[in-house]
Amino acid sequence: MTQLQALYADMQKFFQPLWPGEDKPLVLGEGNAFNPPLMLIGEAPGETEVIKRRPFVGKAGKNLDEFLSMMEMKREDIFISNVVKIRPTDIGPTGRTRNRAPNKEELALFIPWLMKEIAIVQPKALVTLGNVPLKALTDPRITIGDCHGTFMDCQAGVPLFALYHPASIIYRRALMPVYQADVLTLKEALQNTK
């Protein structure tokens, strides 16, 4: 059993009894778990990710594929994970279950596990997708609007590059040129460190 498999087994044991009677499956990280050039970190899985038990395979996953294409990388080249490994939900006005941002309790439960995951994977750089992972790994007072497209230090001791979440482009098309410029900045920075 690898270190990462052992960590995930420990996570399953820890989280399984926390929500008795609720189906809260963990969606674990995937990809190159051995010192990849990038580890992408989102906030939490959505409905499609829970069904398929894989991170970033829903609508935002299509945008992630575009990101990888611009970077001239494949999913298997990098490691992809989320801060929170369960789908945070609430009930919308129509009575349907919908995604919501992780709350403070969920973040407090999952951030220590994320830090262990990063330490095992040992990526050369982290790419946070949106505000939740950015704040979880740096400072809760900063926002993606303040620092997107830049490298910064983080608690994990790995260079961190802040990107808008791929889903934000779905809802705010005006962000597309900004997002694309940030991806190209990241690509250039990685090429210069080779």
Beta strands, then each sheet from edge to edge (+ up, - down):
strand 1: 30-31
strand 2: 39-42
strand 3: 79-82
strand 4: 89-91
strand 5: 97-99
strand 6: 126-129
strand 7: 151-152
strand 8: 160-163
sheet 1: 1+ 3- 2- 6- 8- 7+
sheet 2: 4+ 5-
end
